[in-house]
Amino acid sequence: MISNITLFSSGKFDLKLHHLLIVGILSLSFSISFLVRSQAADYGWELNEFDPFFNYRATQYIVDNGVNAYFQWNDDLSWYPNGRDVSQTSQVVLHLTTAFTYWIFGGGIELYDFTILFPVIFGSLSSIVIFALVRVIGGTTAGLFSALFFSVSLPLIMRGTIGWFKSEPLGLFFGLLATYFLLSGINSKNKKIAIAKLIAAGITIPLSISSWGGSQFFIIPIGVFFLTLPFVRSDHKFILWAIPLFTSIVVLVSLGFERLSSNFIFGLGGASLIIPTIFVIFCIFIQNKSNENKKTRNGLLFLASILIIGSSVLIINASSEFLPLPSYRYLNAINPFLTTSVPLIDSVAEHASTTIQQSFLFHSILMIFAGLGIWLIMKNHKIKNSNFIKNDMILFSLIFGLIGIYVSSAFVRLEVFASLSLIMLASIGLSMLIKDILNNTESKKFRNLIIKFSFISGIIILLVIPVSFPSNGNWVTAAKSPPTILNGGTAYPVSTNDWLESMEWIKNNTPKDAVIASWWDYGYWISTLGERASIADNSTLYTSVIEKLAKMLLNSPEEGWQTLRDMQADYVVIFVSGQRLAVDNDGQALYVLQGGGDESKKQWFIRIAEKPTSQYIESDGISGTDSFWNDTLLGKMFPFTPLAYVNFETNQQSATYQPGFTPIYVKDIKYASDSNGPLRLVHASPSFNAEKGQPMIGVFIYEVNKDFVPTK
């Protein structure tokens, strides 16, 4: 074939045309991934979301003070007055990897700029790693398909856009790399190479988990895969030392990380890897001692007993917890029925359950080709002497696929695993389908050639549709949105300096020892950009503190002020988002407040504070009642008051709330800068004075009036 033409020879290596094709497609995949992930830079060159700001500050600490100081660091700007043991509670490998790569490749670039690019680079490199992984499972063609699919996968792009200096891009990179090393090592015919790859896999797995806790879900399919090996592999002598070698390296390396040694090794995560490894050893021993005709039966009976015992242990552990349980969000992924039982978990947008509409948007055509892949894998498996893929690789692809789809059903955030699963299965299915079409012996007939060309053209069209249509909601454009710091995470695709300017105001106009209270979303911005201590932030280390903040916001002004004093807060920050209408009322600016700020989160404040929702929220689930506006500190902090209620469909107006009506607000600062009340407004961000028809991204900073005397 033309693809096998040798272009260049050097010793035993021959550079052939198909090698150039592979390099070209991988380069294209990397480039597409890089460009798609970089779209948000059109709005501004900033870190995106909340966590990246802490990760940047932690990396800066390493760069400025060294690695040893980092492991001794107690961050006194987080969770005032408790502080935060950073190495015990953080993604250590993310910070270390970034610092080391910055020292090597940073050159003259600022660290802040380097961290903005970091997720794009590692996210794009992952397209090459998944090629290597899927190539081991299903061949080169399947690997190339997977690289292309990875570069445009919407869930993977959304969790790794430019500025997304969070856990997922590096965690997925290491997780895919570890899985590749493991499968490649198991498949290697060279003992020395197998040992090297298994050790590399054992080292990389802890790096992945320490980068992103969600990488523990790579362990589940690996553990289940180990349970199948005694039944699908005949080289038991190899398996008998290879699997324990991998697991022992994972355990040993994990002991070097504080967080992993306590939460992973001696918890359910470690058990899901260690127990299958022990099973492999004993199952092979049982099979070796059994008659030839009873090997499989005895092995399966032993597996059934292990599963029964394991299930019993899990049930007992649920009540006694003699094994450390993973955090609630990981348990939620294993058991999706837990989704709505903890308001604090449910209040996080990325913890929302995946809807059917979202799944179709995220995966669409990949679902079809993944189903086709499963069917073709099972069909080919029945063909004797098939040299397409080995039995163990068949099982791993199916195990990984089904488990990935299952765990992703709990959280939108975990849709990355559904994407990886569908990419793997769809790539294998497409490669098998195209191979069958092109290798058909009747292909010499002109009529069949036309049919096959049309069939392949149809496949290409199906694959192009989700990356092209609709124009403003396809896989490429749907991931384009402003960095959160520029629009506050609101529904408005705009760039403003409201948050940046407000954080700069805090840094320049408050005492260095000032303590800032806010809803926990904004804590990292306050400590990193404002350089002041925050009472709570996104690490959610002390949920009781978050609950106390929610109660403070919903309490009466006097009670809320006392809570702020008890928490030693000097200032409190709130965020209100909406839009100024294009018309005024006798020169009075009119606003609609439903943009995604604290006005849209107050229903979560109420649930977390365990307050009666009906007392503070109208039947539409978002409009505040009179009790909210008059009796709560949060209602008083909002510098707005409802003027009237309007039904925009019928143009009807009402002085009181009616179902289907939207509240219209006017400015009303209850606690002015010279107020004698519990708070004093000392800063309002620029868009508080937005022009007609423009979004309002309002950041308001109040000083706690320490001279306030509550009425008795």
VEXMAR-571849 format. One record per residue (C-alpha): residue number from 1; residue in one letter; x, y, z. Coordinates in steps of 0.05 Angstrom, whole numbers, plus 5000, padded with zeros to 4 digits. Layout:
  pos  code     X     Y     Z
  NUM     A     X     Y     Z
...
END
This chain:
  pos  code     X     Y     Z
    1     M  5000  5000  5000
    2     I  5021  5072  4988
    3     S  5022  5087  5063
    4     N  5077  5035  5073
    5     I  5126  5071  5026
    6     T  5192  5083  5062
    7     L  5214  5155  5060
    8     F  5276  5151  5103
    9     S  5317  5097  5137
   10     S  5364  5102  5197
   11     G  5390  5037  5224
   12     K  5331  4992  5241
   13     F  5281  5050  5237
   14     D  5243  5064  5172
   15     L  5204  5129  5166
   16     K  5143  5112  5125
   17     L  5088  5154  5096
   18     H  5037  5131  5148
   19     H  5084  5157  5202
   20     L  5078  5227  5172
   21     L  5002  5218  5170
   22     I  5001  5201  5244
   23     V  5045  5261  5262
   24     G  5002  5306  5219
   25     I  4936  5285  5250
   26     L  4964  5290  5320
   27     S  4991  5359  5305
   28     L  4923  5378  5278
   29     S  4889  5350  5341
   30     F  4936  5390  5386
   31     S  4926  5453  5346
   32     I  4850  5447  5344
   33     S  4847  5434  5418
   34     F  4893  5493  5433
   35     L  4853  5541  5390
   36     V  4784  5519  5415
   37     R  4807  5522  5488
   38     S  4836  5592  5477
   39     Q  4772  5626  5453
   40     A  4758  5659  5520
   41     A  4820  5701  5512
   42     D  4778  5745  5465
   43     Y  4744  5772  5528
   44     G  4807  5785  5567
   45     W  4872  5754  5592
   46     E  4853  5729  5661
   47     L  4848  5667  5702
   48     N  4779  5635  5697
   49     E  4734  5612  5754
   50     F  4750  5616  5829
   51     D  4798  5560  5847
   52     P  4852  5580  5796
   53     F  4867  5642  5837
   54     F  4886  5601  5898
   55     N  4925  5553  5855
   56     Y  4963  5612  5825
   57     R  4978  5640  5894
   58     A  5001  5572  5919
   59     T  5047  5564  5858
   60     Q  5073  5634  5869
   61     Y  5090  5615  5941
   62     I  5133  5557  5915
   63     V  5167  5601  5864
   64     D  5182  5654  5916
   65     N  5198  5611  5977
   66     G  5217  5542  5952
   67     V  5187  5472  5958
   68     N  5206  5460  6031
   69     A  5172  5524  6053
   70     Y  5109  5504  6014
   71     F  5102  5439  6054
   72     Q  5107  5480  6119
   73     W  5059  5534  6096
   74     N  4996  5550  6136
   75     D  4958  5600  6094
   76     D  4933  5653  6143
   77     L  4892  5689  6089
   78     S  4845  5629  6083
   79     W  4790  5611  6133
   80     Y  4806  5665  6183
   81     P  4824  5654  6239
   82     N  4838  5580  6229
   83     G  4882  5585  6167
   84     R  4895  5528  6120
   85     D  4948  5473  6118
   86     V  4961  5479  6043
   87     S  4999  5414  6030
   88     Q  4948  5374  6070
   89     T  4887  5403  6035
   90     S  4909  5421  5964
   91     Q  4925  5392  5896
   92     V  4999  5390  5912
   93     V  5022  5360  5846
   94     L  4986  5415  5807
   95     H  5025  5468  5844
   96     L  5091  5431  5841
   97     T  5084  5413  5767
   98     T  5068  5484  5749
   99     A  5126  5512  5789
  100     F  5176  5463  5759
  101     T  5151  5473  5688
  102     Y  5153  5548  5700
  103     W  5226  5544  5723
  104     I  5243  5504  5661
  105     F  5201  5535  5607
  106     G  5177  5601  5637
  107     G  5232  5645  5609
  108     G  5214  5717  5620
  109     I  5139  5707  5624
  110     E  5101  5727  5687
  111     L  5076  5668  5728
  112     Y  5005  5694  5724
  113     D  5008  5691  5648
  114     F  5041  5623  5651
  115     T  4984  5595  5694
  116     I  4933  5622  5644
  117     L  4966  5581  5588
  118     F  4981  5520  5631
  119     P  4912  5485  5625
  120     V  4909  5496  5549
  121     I  4977  5464  5539
  122     F  4965  5403  5582
  123     G  4894  5396  5558
  124     S  4918  5396  5486
  125     L  4975  5348  5502
  126     S  4923  5300  5529
  127     S  4897  5291  5458
  128     I  4964  5258  5442
  129     V  4962  5215  5505
  130     I  4892  5189  5490
  131     F  4917  5170  5420
  132     A  4971  5127  5452
  133     L  4920  5096  5501
  134     V  4867  5079  5449
  135     R  4920  5055  5401
  136     V  4940  5002  5452
  137     I  4867  4981  5456
  138     G  4841  4987  5385
  139     G  4898  5003  5337
  140     T  4927  5065  5304
  141     T  4864  5086  5266
  142     A  4822  5084  5330
  143     G  4876  5123  5365
  144     L  4876  5178  5313
  145     F  4800  5183  5316
  146     S  4804  5190  5392
  147     A  4854  5247  5387
  148     L  4809  5285  5340
  149     F  4747  5273  5383
  150     F  4784  5293  5445
  151     S  4804  5360  5414
  152     V  4731  5381  5404
  153     S  4697  5345  5462
  154     L  4655  5399  5496
  155     P  4658  5373  5568
  156     L  4733  5365  5564
  157     I  4741  5434  5533
  158     M  4696  5467  5585
  159     R  4739  5437  5641
  160     G  4804  5461  5609
  161     T  4795  5528  5575
  162     I  4848  5582  5576
  163     G  4855  5608  5647
  164     W  4823  5545  5676
  165     F  4881  5533  5723
  166     K  4843  5480  5762
  167     S  4851  5407  5775
  168     E  4821  5372  5714
  169     P  4870  5387  5657
  170     L  4931  5361  5693
  171     G  4893  5306  5730
  172     L  4864  5279  5665
  173     F  4932  5284  5631
  174     F  4965  5242  5685
  175     G  4905  5195  5690
  176     L  4905  5179  5616
  177     L  4981  5173  5616
  178     A  4979  5124  5675
  179     T  4925  5082  5641
  180     Y  4967  5080  5578
  181     F  5029  5058  5616
  182     L  4989  5004  5652
  183     L  4956  4974  5590
  184     S  5019  4980  5549
  185     G  5059  4947  5604
  186     I  5010  4890  5610
  187     N  5012  4879  5535
  188     S  5087  4885  5528
  189     K  5124  4821  5507
  190     N  5190  4849  5533
  191     K  5196  4837  5608
  192     K  5242  4896  5620
  193     I  5197  4944  5582
  194     A  5137  4917  5618
  195     I  5169  4929  5686
  196     A  5189  5000  5667
  197     K  5119  5017  5642
  198     L  5084  4986  5702
  199     I  5128  5026  5749
  200     A  5114  5089  5709
  201     A  5039  5074  5714
  202     G  5045  5063  5789
  203     I  5080  5130  5797
  204     T  5033  5168  5751
  205     I  4968  5146  5784
  206     P  4983  5181  5850
  207     L  5006  5243  5811
  208     S  4939  5243  5776
  209     I  4898  5236  5841
  210     S  4940  5289  5876
  211     S  4927  5336  5817
  212     W  4852  5323  5817
  213     G  4813  5281  5867
  214     G  4765  5262  5812
  215     S  4820  5219  5781
  216     Q  4801  5166  5833
  217     F  4749  5146  5783
  218     F  4805  5119  5739
  219     I  4817  5069  5796
  220     I  4747  5038  5791
  221     P  4753  5010  5720
  222     I  4825  4989  5733
  223     G  4803  4951  5795
  224     V  4745  4917  5758
  225     F  4793  4902  5701
  226     F  4840  4866  5748
  227     L  4782  4821  5771
  228     T  4775  4796  5699
  229     L  4849  4781  5685
  230     P  4852  4711  5714
  231     F  4796  4691  5666
  232     V  4819  4725  5602
  233     R  4895  4719  5607
  234     S  4931  4652  5602
  235     D  5000  4679  5622
  236     H  4986  4675  5696
  237     K  5059  4677  5716
  238     F  5065  4746  5685
  239     I  5001  4772  5716
  240     L  5021  4744  5783
  241     W  5079  4793  5791
  242     A  5058  4849  5743
  243     I  4994  4870  5778
  244     P  5023  4869  5849
  245     L  5083  4909  5823
  246     F  5037  4963  5797
  247     T  4994  4966  5860
  248     S  5053  4967  5907
  249     I  5084  5025  5869
  250     V  5018  5063  5873
  251     V  5015  5052  5949
  252     L  5088  5070  5960
  253     V  5084  5134  5919
  254     S  5018  5154  5952
  255     L  5051  5150  6020
  256     G  5093  5210  5999
  257     F  5031  5255  5996
  258     E  4996  5275  6060
  259     R  4928  5279  6029
  260     L  4932  5212  5992
  261     S  4962  5173  6050
  262     S  4902  5189  6094
  263     N  4844  5196  6046
  264     F  4862  5147  5990
  265     I  4906  5089  6011
  266     F  4867  5073  6075
  267     G  4800  5090  6045
  268     L  4752  5060  5994
  269     G  4795  5086  5937
  270     G  4856  5046  5958
  271     A  4813  4986  5975
  272     S  4783  4985  5905
  273     L  4854  4975  5878
  274     I  4886  4933  5933
  275     I  4829  4882  5941
  276     P  4827  4865  5866
  277     T  4903  4856  5867
  278     I  4897  4807  5925
  279     F  4841  4772  5888
  280     V  4885  4763  5827
  281     I  4938  4728  5869
  282     F  4891  4681  5905
  283     C  4848  4667  5844
  284     I  4908  4645  5803
  285     F  4930  4602  5861
  286     I  4861  4570  5864
  287     Q  4860  4559  5789
  288     N  4929  4527  5789
  289     K  4906  4478  5843
  290     S  4841  4462  5806
  291     N  4827  4411  5752
  292     E  4829  4438  5681
  293     N  4754  4432  5674
  294     K  4740  4467  5740
  295     K  4789  4526  5736
  296     T  4739  4576  5711
  297     R  4683  4553  5756
  298     N  4725  4555  5819
  299     G  4753  4623  5800
  300     L  4683  4651  5789
  301     L  4659  4622  5855
  302     F  4717  4656  5890
  303     L  4700  4721  5854
  304     A  4627  4715  5875
  305     S  4648  4705  5948
  306     I  4693  4767  5944
  307     L  4637  4809  5915
  308     I  4588  4786  5969
  309     I  4638  4799  6025
  310     G  4656  4867  5993
  311     S  4583  4887  5989
  312     S  4573  4868  6062
  313     V  4633  4908  6083
  314     L  4607  4969  6046
  315     I  4540  4963  6080
  316     I  4572  4955  6149
  317     N  4620  5012  6134
  318     A  4562  5058  6116
  319     S  4542  5057  6190
  320     S  4608  5045  6227
  321     E  4657  5079  6179
  322     F  4717  5037  6200
  323     L  4743  5053  6130
  324     P  4750  5128  6116
  325     L  4697  5148  6066
  326     P  4712  5194  6008
  327     S  4682  5264  6008
  328     Y  4607  5270  5997
  329     R  4612  5289  5923
  330     Y  4651  5225  5907
  331     L  4600  5183  5944
  332     N  4547  5220  5906
  333     A  4578  5198  5840
  334     I  4576  5126  5863
  335     N  4505  5133  5888
  336     P  4468  5187  5848
  337     F  4407  5182  5894
  338     L  4445  5224  5945
  339     T  4444  5284  5899
  340     T  4393  5328  5936
  341     S  4407  5311  6008
  342     V  4461  5364  6023
  343     P  4443  5436  6002
  344     L  4515  5459  6003
  345     I  4535  5406  5953
  346     D  4473  5418  5910
  347     S  4485  5493  5909
  348     V  4548  5485  5867
  349     A  4529  5490  5793
  350     E  4580  5437  5771
  351     H  4549  5388  5821
  352     A  4482  5391  5786
  353     S  4456  5325  5758
  354     T  4465  5317  5683
  355     T  4401  5326  5642
  356     I  4383  5290  5578
  357     Q  4390  5355  5539
  358     Q  4459  5367  5567
  359     S  4481  5296  5551
  360     F  4458  5303  5479
  361     L  4493  5371  5472
  362     F  4557  5343  5502
  363     H  4560  5278  5463
  364     S  4507  5274  5409
  365     I  4536  5234  5351
  366     L  4589  5201  5395
  367     M  4532  5164  5430
  368     I  4513  5131  5365
  369     F  4583  5111  5346
  370     A  4598  5087  5416
  371     G  4538  5041  5413
  372     L  4561  5018  5346
  373     G  4630  5007  5376
  374     I  4602  4962  5431
  375     W  4563  4921  5379
  376     L  4622  4913  5333
  377     I  4669  4895  5391
  378     M  4621  4840  5413
  379     K  4611  4817  5342
  380     N  4686  4813  5327
  381     H  4698  4779  5393
  382     K  4658  4719  5368
  383     I  4703  4711  5308
  384     K  4757  4660  5324
  385     N  4829  4681  5314
  386     S  4810  4753  5306
  387     N  4873  4795  5309
  388     F  4838  4861  5318
  389     I  4844  4867  5394
  390     K  4859  4821  5451
  391     N  4806  4796  5499
  392     D  4833  4836  5558
  393     M  4833  4900  5518
  394     I  4762  4886  5495
  395     L  4741  4880  5568
  396     F  4778  4942  5590
  397     S  4746  4985  5536
  398     L  4676  4960  5556
  399     I  4690  4966  5631
  400     F  4718  5036  5624
  401     G  4661  5057  5578
  402     L  4604  5033  5622
  403     I  4634  5057  5687
  404     G  4652  5125  5657
  405     I  4581  5135  5633
  406     Y  4552  5113  5700
  407     V  4594  5159  5745
  408     S  4581  5218  5700
  409     S  4506  5214  5712
  410     A  4513  5245  5781
  411     F  4549  5310  5766
  412     V  4558  5354  5705
  413     R  4630  5360  5726
  414     L  4641  5285  5717
  415     E  4616  5287  5645
  416     V  4690  5287  5627
  417     F  4690  5212  5643
  418     A  4629  5200  5598
  419     S  4667  5237  5544
  420     L  4729  5194  5552
  421     S  4687  5131  5552
  422     L  4647  5150  5490
  423     I  4709  5175  5454
  424     M  4743  5108  5466
  425     L  4684  5066  5444
  426     A  4665  5110  5386
  427     S  4737  5111  5360
  428     I  4742  5035  5363
  429     G  4674  5028  5330
  430     L  4690  5076  5273
  431     S  4758  5045  5259
  432     M  4726  4975  5256
  433     L  4670  5000  5212
  434     I  4715  5035  5162
  435     K  4763  4976  5161
  436     D  4705  4929  5144
  437     I  4681  4976  5089
  438     L  4749  4986  5056
  439     N  4771  4913  5061
  440     N  4708  4884  5032
  441     T  4728  4836  4975
  442     E  4672  4864  4931
  443     S  4702  4933  4932
  444     K  4729  4926  4861
  445     K  4659  4933  4833
  446     F  4647  5004  4812
  447     R  4577  5005  4841
  448     N  4602  4982  4908
  449     L  4657  5034  4907
  450     I  4605  5089  4899
  451     I  4563  5061  4955
  452     K  4623  5056  5002
  453     F  4647  5126  4984
  454     S  4577  5153  4999
  455     F  4575  5114  5064
  456     I  4641  5143  5088
  457     S  4620  5212  5065
  458     G  4558  5205  5108
  459     I  4600  5187  5168
  460     I  4643  5248  5158
  461     I  4582  5293  5152
  462     L  4553  5265  5217
  463     L  4618  5278  5253
  464     V  4623  5350  5226
  465     I  4552  5370  5246
  466     P  4562  5377  5322
  467     V  4624  5420  5313
  468     S  4589  5466  5263
  469     F  4515  5471  5281
  470     P  4481  5509  5310
  471     S  4529  5567  5298
  472     N  4523  5594  5370
  473     G  4516  5528  5407
  474     N  4561  5476  5375
  475     W  4619  5439  5407
  476     V  4667  5494  5387
  477     T  4628  5558  5404
  478     A  4590  5533  5465
  479     A  4654  5534  5506
  480     K  4668  5607  5492
  481     S  4650  5650  5552
  482     P  4684  5706  5591
  483     P  4731  5690  5648
  484     T  4689  5690  5712
  485     I  4728  5748  5742
  486     L  4705  5792  5684
  487     N  4630  5779  5690
  488     G  4623  5748  5759
  489     G  4599  5682  5730
  490     T  4534  5715  5709
  491     A  4491  5701  5648
  492     Y  4519  5762  5612
  493     P  4574  5749  5561
  494     V  4609  5814  5577
  495     S  4676  5837  5604
  496     T  4677  5888  5659
  497     N  4729  5909  5711
  498     D  4679  5909  5768
  499     W  4710  5852  5807
  500     L  4781  5869  5789
  501     E  4771  5942  5809
  502     S  4736  5921  5874
  503     M  4792  5874  5894
  504     E  4843  5929  5878
  505     W  4802  5976  5923
  506     I  4806  5926  5980
  507     K  4881  5919  5972
  508     N  4893  5994  5971
  509     N  4840  6020  6019
  510     T  4835  5970  6077
  511     P  4884  5955  6133
  512     K  4931  5896  6117
  513     D  4902  5858  6176
  514     A  4830  5869  6153
  515     V  4784  5808  6152
  516     I  4733  5803  6096
  517     A  4667  5765  6099
  518     S  4631  5743  6036
  519     W  4595  5684  6008
  520     W  4647  5628  6000
  521     D  4649  5634  5924
  522     Y  4690  5698  5927
  523     G  4740  5679  5981
  524     Y  4797  5662  5934
  525     W  4790  5728  5897
  526     I  4793  5766  5962
  527     S  4856  5730  5988
  528     T  4893  5729  5921
  529     L  4874  5795  5888
  530     G  4853  5834  5949
  531     E  4909  5805  5991
  532     R  4865  5803  6053
  533     A  4842  5748  6099
  534     S  4776  5716  6080
  535     I  4730  5679  6127
  536     A  4710  5625  6077
  537     D  4730  5603  6007
  538     N  4720  5549  5955
  539     S  4760  5496  5991
  540     T  4699  5486  6036
  541     L  4743  5460  6093
  542     Y  4695  5484  6147
  543     T  4623  5475  6124
  544     S  4599  5500  6192
  545     V  4630  5568  6175
  546     I  4593  5570  6109
  547     E  4528  5553  6145
  548     K  4542  5608  6195
  549     L  4552  5658  6138
  550     A  4486  5637  6107
  551     K  4451  5647  6173
  552     M  4485  5715  6181
  553     L  4457  5737  6114
  554     L  4386  5714  6130
  555     N  4385  5738  6202
  556     S  4357  5806  6223
  557     P  4406  5864  6213
  558     E  4422  5867  6287
  559     E  4433  5791  6292
  560     G  4473  5791  6228
  561     W  4517  5848  6253
  562     Q  4531  5809  6317
  563     T  4550  5748  6277
  564     L  4599  5789  6236
  565     R  4629  5817  6300
  566     D  4635  5746  6328
  567     M  4671  5724  6265
  568     Q  4718  5784  6272
  569     A  4698  5811  6203
  570     D  4717  5883  6186
  571     Y  4684  5885  6118
  572     V  4630  5845  6081
  573     V  4624  5837  6006
  574     I  4561  5822  5966
  575     F  4550  5815  5892
  576     V  4487  5835  5855
  577     S  4477  5824  5780
  578     G  4422  5846  5734
  579     Q  4407  5893  5677
  580     R  4386  5965  5673
  581     L  4323  5972  5631
  582     A  4322  6016  5569
  583     V  4269  6061  5601
  584     D  4269  6102  5665
  585     N  4213  6120  5713
  586     D  4212  6196  5719
  587     G  4287  6198  5715
  588     Q  4294  6138  5762
  589     A  4336  6081  5734
  590     L  4299  6014  5731
  591     Y  4331  5946  5739
  592     V  4316  5872  5732
  593     L  4358  5831  5781
  594     Q  4364  5759  5759
  595     G  4434  5755  5730
  596     G  4471  5704  5773
  597     G  4496  5744  5832
  598     D  4476  5736  5905
  599     E  4405  5756  5885
  600     S  4402  5690  5846
  601     K  4436  5649  5901
  602     K  4393  5671  5960
  603     Q  4349  5609  5954
  604     W  4412  5568  5969
  605     F  4430  5613  6027
  606     I  4361  5599  6055
  607     R  4367  5523  6047
  608     I  4438  5521  6076
  609     A  4416  5565  6135
  610     E  4357  5518  6145
  611     K  4307  5575  6141
  612     P  4235  5567  6115
  613     T  4238  5582  6040
  614     S  4167  5607  6035
  615     Q  4182  5661  6086
  616     Y  4234  5694  6042
  617     I  4220  5671  5970
  618     E  4158  5679  5928
  619     S  4127  5621  5889
  620     D  4171  5633  5828
  621     G  4231  5609  5870
  622     I  4272  5673  5862
  623     S  4234  5737  5878
  624     G  4243  5760  5950
  625     T  4183  5769  5996
  626     D  4171  5831  6039
  627     S  4202  5793  6097
  628     F  4266  5783  6057
  629     W  4272  5857  6039
  630     N  4253  5884  6107
  631     D  4276  5833  6158
  632     T  4343  5805  6133
  633     L  4412  5834  6132
  634     L  4422  5810  6060
  635     G  4358  5845  6037
  636     K  4383  5909  6070
  637     M  4452  5902  6038
  638     F  4422  5898  5968
  639     P  4423  5972  5946
  640     F  4356  5962  5910
  641     T  4283  5959  5927
  642     P  4225  5929  5887
  643     L  4183  5985  5855
  644     A  4131  5944  5819
  645     Y  4119  5877  5785
  646     V  4110  5869  5710
  647     N  4085  5813  5665
  648     F  4128  5825  5603
  649     E  4083  5780  5560
  650     T  4019  5819  5574
  651     N  4050  5886  5596
  652     Q  4008  5883  5660
  653     Q  4034  5916  5723
  654     S  4022  5903  5797
  655     A  4043  5936  5861
  656     T  4050  5868  5894
  657     Y  4078  5802  5871
  658     Q  4034  5760  5824
  659     P  4054  5692  5793
  660     G  4086  5703  5725
  661     F  4106  5775  5742
  662     T  4178  5800  5746
  663     P  4200  5849  5799
  664     I  4227  5916  5775
  665     Y  4277  5950  5821
  666     V  4302  6020  5835
  667     K  4366  6040  5871
  668     D  4359  6045  5946
  669     I  4422  6047  5990
  670     K  4399  6029  6060
  671     Y  4467  6034  6093
  672     A  4503  6094  6064
  673     S  4575  6112  6079
  674     D  4553  6158  6136
  675     S  4501  6110  6163
  676     N  4494  6097  6238
  677     G  4468  6027  6221
  678     P  4505  5961  6228
  679     L  4541  5970  6161
  680     R  4567  6027  6117
  681     L  4573  6023  6042
  682     V  4645  6043  6027
  683     H  4652  6018  5955
  684     A  4606  6005  5896
  685     S  4636  5978  5831
  686     P  4631  6019  5767
  687     S  4572  5984  5733
  688     F  4527  6004  5791
  689     N  4520  6066  5746
  690     A  4508  6025  5682
  691     E  4478  6059  5622
  692     K  4408  6043  5597
  693     G  4402  5972  5571
  694     Q  4469  5951  5598
  695     P  4485  5894  5647
  696     M  4500  5912  5719
  697     I  4556  5871  5752
  698     G  4552  5903  5820
  699     V  4604  5889  5874
  700     F  4587  5924  5940
  701     I  4635  5929  5999
  702     Y  4608  5947  6067
  703     E  4648  5965  6128
  704     V  4623  5934  6193
  705     N  4604  5991  6239
  706     K  4637  5972  6304
  707     D  4604  6030  6339
  708     F  4534  6006  6322
  709     V  4489  5996  6383
  710     P  4433  5944  6370
  711     T  4364  5963  6394
  712     K  4338  5920  6450
END
